[in-house]
């Protein structure tokens, strides 16, 4: 989603959906298991903060349906996604 070309290609094949969660929720999820390659294993918290600051506005600027996923179960999120697919 960091490349406009990627966003354009994805928009051509379907509707984009942004599953929005709070910063602390996202941080907890990313740091809980095996670290993603975009985080520095020597300083994961600082690299998360940098990544979050760089990407948040980019993700929010993309024309997508936003679903507030904070505190929702997987089942609840899937239900909301089904509504999106049905056009509600």
Secondary structure, 3 states (H helix, E strand, C coil): CCCHHHHHHHHHHCCCEEEECCHHHHHHHHHHCCCCCCCCCCCHHHHHHHHHHHHHHHHHHCCCEEEECCCCCHHHHHHHHHHHHHCC
